[in-house]
Amino acid sequence: MTHSLARSLVLAGASGLFLSLSFPNSDLGLLAWVALVPLQWALDGKTKTQAFWIGWLSGTIAFTGMMTWVVTAMNTYGKVPLVISYGLMLLLTAYLGLYVGLYSAGAVWFRTLIPRYGFFVFPCFWVTLELTRTYALSGLPWGLLGYSQYRQIEIIQIADHMGVYGVSFLIVMVNVAIAEFFSWLMPLFRGFRPARLPWELAAMAALLVTLSWEYGLASLSETPFSDIPRSSISVGVVQPNVDQAVKWDTSYREETLARFDRLTEQLGLGTDLVVWPEAATPFVFEREPVYQLQLIAIANRAQAPILFGSPAVRFYPDRRPYLLNSAYLLSPDGQVLGRYDKQHLVPFGEYIPLKSSVLFFLDKLVEGIGDFEAGPGPAVLTLTPKPRSAATGMAGTAPRSINFGVAICYEVIFPNLVRQFAANGAEFLVTVTNDAWFGASSAASQHFSMVVFRAVENHLAFARSANTGISGFIDPFGRIVEATPTFTEHAVKATIQVWHPHTFYSRYGDVFAYGCAILCAILFLLGMFRSKGSEPDAIAATPV
């Protein structure tokens, strides 16, 4: 192994380690701003092919460090042997690492195509690959770079225009600027004549960070939204902490319902909405009249509608059954006020892709009587809060009806899917999940951190109920109001803001990300035309 190759591998490994540490549970978000610097240095003087392998290694290390929880889900609950679980996890993280490999190869190629100014394209190309990962092969936008900043509230407010991709863009721009600046300094320390200072890149990165910070401060003051009508409602979330091993045990049903009853009672009578987790009922709600009555009795005692998850059974034309992963809104008098059916299912968890032809030998990790099917779309539910007199004893005007959207579990990691609830009139958002599958791993914290961005993108408050945690509340600007510990019982209540601000992102979606993709596509086509008759891969990218 040559000294240059060993150096590149060490630098690639360092970037992979730094990236994984930027996310929960390590939660060293500030490290993300320099995490890609070693990788950028490792690409100096490399061909596109060499850069791809270096980047792939770095990305695989990063995602392996971030997603070890996959082993827990497969081995503990899917009963997949431990060795095979690790092998499948590495297969998944190697796939995700491919995107970092493509970024690295593209970085070398763009720099060769546009000497000196090619690095301005790097952030656009990173965003393009994140957008691709959001949709390719059903989509897995877990661990997008921007999510590492979920606690940096001032800097992430730009997501209301550009989504999480805008924050990723900013981080990559800063990383590239730092790498180029220190590359320029190194010859100076060695006594060599320094290369030309990349002042344009440094100036652009500083300008974008400053503007983003100032925009964030202005947004957090809520001055731009001062003319938007707003009100508030009281929402309670229940975290029952039901062990996944007994969740579907019929002998444990009464204990589960008793736990929900006790925790719901702790919320008191002043609550406008009670939220239980995904698949909260250990039975199919529509097909169990006796247990239906018990749920209605709980809602009646709470004097508030309950939003709860339960499977729904439907039938194909040939009478074969299938499941919908549904959330029901049940009124205190027993009426079902609405139902939302999960529209983006978890591959290998709720259905097996290509099961009829290629993967016929696999079975799902999730228990049930058949494969799940996707729901029809982003249905918005409606509730009417209690008159204020119910809580204060004072006379008041009759409350208006309020619309809200529900994202079930995995759906909340998809920005455009959640955006559609806001576009359809939701005034606050709810997400229900069962993160018990992840065990005591970093996955619950990573999953929760993504909800922060969905709140900022649409400037809508979020209530989150998770079986084993993390449950809590996030305000319309991404501030975490309440976050419960995992694997504990909790019933927490908060007054959350209700409004409909219509952010740029909720109206138009991923315009910024698609703009980056179009720019990269144009440059790619330009490069293909220019490279005809030449052999660009034989030309090493030289530092400037």
N, C-alpha and C positions, 0 to 999 in steps of 0.2 A: 504494500500500500504506500503510495507516494505521500510526501508531507502535505502537498496541496489537497489531496483527497481526504486525508485524515482531518485536516483543519476544517474542510467543508462539512464533513460529517459531524464533527463536534459542534460547529456553529448551528447546523440544522437541528441537532438534538437539543441544543440550548433554546432555540426558538420554540420547539415543540413543548419543552418543559415549561417555559415562560407562559405560553398560551394556555396550557392546562391549568396553571396556577392562577390565571386571571379570572377564572370562573369559580362559583361555589363548588365545594366547600372552602377551598383556600381563600377565594374571594379577594384576591389581590388585584382589583380592577385597574389600578394605576399602572401595573406592570404591562398591561396590554399596549400602552403607548410606546413601549420600547421592545415588545416581544418579538417583532419581526425584524429588528435591526440585525441580529446575527444571521438570519436567513438571507437578508439582502447582501451582507458581506460575503456569505458563502457562494453567491451567484457570480461574483466578480470573475471574469475570465473564463466562464463556462459556456459550453454550447447549449442549445435548447434541450438536447437529450440529457446531458449531464444535469442541467438545472431541474428537469422534470423529476429525475430520481432523487435528487437532494430534497426537493420540495415535498415529494411523496413521503419520504422518510420523516421529515419534520411534521407533516400533517398527521401521519399515522400515530406518531408519538403523542401529539397534542390530543387527538380524539381518544386514544387509548387511556390517557390519564384522566380524561374528562368523563368517559362513559363506561367505567368498570361496573356500574350498576346493572348493565345488560346481563352480566353473569348471574347476578342475584335473581333477576326476573326469570331467566331461563332455567337455572338449576334448582332454585328453591320452589318456584311455583309452576314452572313448566316441566319439572322432573327430567330435564335434559342432563345427561351425565356431565360432571364438572369439566372434564377435559374437552368434551365437545362444545360446552358452553363458552369456554375460553377461545376455542377455535372459531366459533361463530362470531364472537365479539371482535376478534382480530380481523375477520373477514369484513365486518361492518365498518370498523375504524379504518381499515385499508381503503375501502370504498370512499369514505369521507376524506381520507388523506389525498385521494386522487385530485381533489379540487385545489389543494395547496400545491400539488405537483404541477397542475396545469397553470396555476398562477405563476409559478417560478419559471416555467418554460416561456410563458407569455411575456414575463418581465424582461427576460433576455432578448426575446424577439422584438418587442416594442422598442427596446433601447437600441437595438441594431437598426431598426427601421427608421427611428427618429432620434439620431444622436443628440445627446445633451437634454432634449426635452421629452424623451420617451417616458421618463419616470412620472410625468404628469398623468399618464394614462394608467399607471399601476393601480391607483384606487378605483378607477372606473372598472378595470378588469376584475378586481377582487369582488366588487359589488355585482358584476355580471355573473360571476360564478356562484355567489351566494343566492342570487335570484334563480339561477338554474337549479341549484340544490333544493330550493323550496318547492319545485314542481317535478323534477326528474324522478322517475320510478316511484310515483305517488307522493314524493316529497319528504325530506327530512331536514328542516331548517333548525335543527338542534345545535346550539353552540355557535350561532352567528356572532361574529366578532363584536358587534355593537352591544350585545347582551351583557358583556363584561362590565359595562358602565351603568348598570341599573341603579346603583347608589349615587351616581354623580348627577343629581337631578338637574342642575343648571345646564349641563352640556347636552343632555338628551332631549331637551324641549324641541330641538329641530326635527324630531321624529314626527311632529304634527304636520310637517310638510313632506319629509323625505322618508318617513318610516325608519325602522331600525337600520336599514341599509345606509341612510345618511350618516349615522354615527359610525358605522363600519368604514365608510369612505373617509371620514375625518381621521380615524385612528390610523388607517393605512397611510394616508398623506403625511401625518406626523412621523410615523415610523420611517418612511422613505426619506423624508427631509433630514431626520437625525442621522440615518445611515450615510447619506451623501455628505452631510456636513462633517462628520467625523472621518470619512474617507478622504475628504479634502484636507483635514488637519493632520492626518497621519504622516504624509510625506514631509510636512513641515517639522514634525518632531524628530524625524529620521535624518534631517539635514538635507533633504532633497528639495528641488524646486517644486513648490506646491502646484497642483492643478488649479484650474479656474474655480473660484468660489461659486457654488450653486446657489447664488443669492435669490434667484427667482423662486426656486422651490421653497427655500426657507421662509421667504417673505409671504408666499401664498399660504403655507401651512400656518404661520403665525396669524395672518389675517383671518383665515377661516375659523381658527380656534377662538379668536377674539370676538368675531361676529356671532359665532354660535353661543358663546358665553353671555354676551350682551343680550341676545335674543332670549336666552333662557331666563335671565334675570327679569326682563320685561314681561315674559309670559307668566312667571311665578307671581308677579305683582297683580296679575289678573286684569290689568288696565285694558288690554285689547278686548276683553270680554265683558266689560262693565255694563254694556247695554243689552246683554242677553238675559232674558227672564230666567229665574232659577227658583227652585224650592228644594225641599229635602224630605227624605223618608227614613224611617227607622227599620233597619234590616238586621236580623239575627242569623248567625251561621252556626251550625252544629257540627262538631268533630267527634264522632262516636268511638273511634279507635277500635273498630271491630277487626279481629284477627282474620286475615285472609284464609287461613286454614279452616276456619269454622263458618265463614261468611255464608256459604250455601248449604250448611248442614241444617236439615229440617228440624232437628231436635234443639237447635239454637235460636229458632225464629222468635220465640216469645221473649227470650233474654235480649235479643237485638232490639225488638220493638219497645221493650221496657226501658232500655237505655236511651233510645230516641225520645221517648215520652219524658223521662226524667230530665234530660238535657234541654229539651224544648221548654219545659216548665220553668227552668232557670232563667229563660229570657224575659219572663214577665208578660204582662198583657198589653204593654204599650208598643208592641212590635207590629209593623205594617206587613212584613214578609219574613217568613222563616225559610232558611235554605238548608237542605240536607244534601249529602254528597251524591256523586254518581253511583248508580246501582245501589241505592240505599236500602231498598226493600229486598230481603232475601227470598223473594218470590216474584212471580209475574203479577203485577198489580191488577190488571184487567181480568185475571182468571182466578182470583182468590177472593170470593165475596166476604168470607169471614174476616180475613185480614184487611180488606177494604174498610170494613166497619171500624176496625181498630184505628186505622189511619185517620178516618173521618173524626173519630172521637178525640184523637190527639189534636187535630186542627181546630176542633170546636172548643176544646179547653184552652188552647193558645189564643183563640179569637183572632186568628190571622191565617191567611192562606199559606200553605206549605209547598215549596218547590222541592221535589224529590226525584231522584233517578230510579228508574225501574225498566227492565226489559219489556218490550211489547212484542207479541207474537203475531205474525201475519203469515199468509200462505201463498205459495206460487199457484199458478193455474192448475198444476197437477196435484195440488193439495199438500205438497211438501212444505213443512214449516220453515220459517226463517225468523230471525230476531231483528228488532230495531233497538238501538241503545237510546232510550228516551228520557226526557225530563218532563214530569207532569206538574201542573199548577193546580192544586186542590184547594177549594174554598172551605171555610169552616162549616158550611152547610152541606158539604159532600159533592158539590158540582166540580167537574173538571173544567177549569177556566181556559185551559190551553195545554198543548203538548208540543214539544220540540224534539225532533228525531235527529240524532247525530248524523252529519253529512260527510265528514271525513273520517273514515275508519282507520284503525291501526293495522297495518299489514302484519300478518302472522300472530296478531293478538285477537282481532275480531273477524278476520277472514284470511284465507290463504291465496295469494296471487297465483294465477295459473294452476289452480288446484286440479282442474279437470284434465290437464294435459301433462304438465311438467312436474309439479310438486304434489302429486296425488298421495305421496307417502307421508306427508307432514300433517300434523294436527295442530289446532290452535292452542295458545296458552290460556285463553279465557274460557271458563266453563260456560256451557249453554246447550240448548237442544239442537242447534244448527248454526250455520254461518250467519253473521250479521249482514244486513244490507244497509246501504246509505239512505239517509232521509232526503226529502225533496229540496230543502234549501233553508236559508236563514230566516225562519219564522220568528216574528217578534211577539212576545206575550204581553198581556195587559193586566194591570191590577189597579184597584182603587184604594188608596191609603185610608186609614181611619180619620174621621174628623178630629181636629186637634183637641176638641172638647173631651174626647175619650181619654186623653192622657192628662189634660190640665183641668178639666172640669169647667172650662170657660166656653162660652158660645163661640162658634166660628162658622165660616162659610163651608159649604160642602166641598170636599177635595175633588180635584179633577183626576181622570184616569191617567195612568203613567205607563209608558211602553218600556220594555226592557228586553235585552237579548241574552241568550244562554249559550255559552260555549262549553261543550262537554269534553273534559280531559284533554286529549291530544290536540283537539281543534284550536286551543288557545295559542299554540305555537305558530299558527299560520296567520300572518298579518292581514292578508287580503280577505280571508274568510271572516275574521272578527270585524273588519271594517264594514262588511256588508250589513251587519246588524245596525251599526251607526247610520249608514246610508239609508236604511229602511225605517228609521225613526226612533231607534232605541235612545232612551234618556239616561240609562245607566246599564251596566253589564254585570252578569253573573257567570262564574265558571264553577262547575262541579267536577270533582275528580276522585279517583281512588288510587292514590300513590302508594298503597300498601305493597304493590308489586315490586317496588324499588328497594324495599327493606331500609335499613339504616344507612343509606348511601347519600351521595351528593345530589341525586336526581331530583328529590323533592325540592331542594333549594334552587336548583337550576330551572325547574319547571315554574316555580313561583316567580323567579326573576323575570321571566318572559312576560308575565302578566303586567308588570310595570310598564313595559313598552306598549302593550295594547291599550292601556289607560292613557298614556301620553299621546299616542298616535291619534286617538279619537277624542281626547279630553273628556272621557267619561269615567265615572267612578266604577270600581270593581268590588264585588263581594265574592269571596272564594270559600267554598266548603270542600274540604278534603277528608276522606275517611280517617286517615292517620296523620293528616297535616301535610303541608302547612295550610292552615285556614286563616282568614283575616280579611282586611279591607285595604284598598289602595285608592287614593283620591284622584281626581281627574288630571292631575299633573304628575302622577307617578310617585307621590310620597306615600310610604308605607305607614298606614294608620295603625294597623294591628297585624301581628304575625304570631300565630301560636306555635309552641314547641311541637315536635313530631312525637307520635306514639303516646299521646296523652289524650284524655277526654276533655273537651272544652265546649262551652256555649258562650259565644261572644256577640255583642251587639254594638252597632254604631249607627250614627245618623249620617247618611251619605247624601251628597249633592245630586240633584236631579235637574238636568238641563239638556239642551241640544245645540251645541256650539257650531256644528258643521265645520270641522277643520278641513284644510286643504286635502289632507290625506284621506279623511273619511269620504270626501266628495270624489276625488280623482284617483286614489290608490297609488300604485307604485310607479308613478310617472317618472320620478327621479331614477329609479333602478332601471326602468326600460330605456330611459335616455342614455344611461351609461352603456347598456347593452347595444343600442343602436350605434353609438360612437365607436365602440370596439369592433362591431361588425364592419363598419365603413373602413376603419383603419386596417382590418384584416384583409378585406377585399383589395384595398389599395396596395398592401404589402404583397399579396399574391400576384398582382399584375406586375409589380416592380421586380419581383424575384424570379420571374420566368427567365429561364436560360442561365440562372446563377445557382449557386449552392450555398445558401445562407447558413446552413447548419455547420458548415466547415469553418465559418468565420466566428472566432470567439468574440464574445462581447467584451469590449475593452472599456475600463473605467475612464471617466472624463474628469 
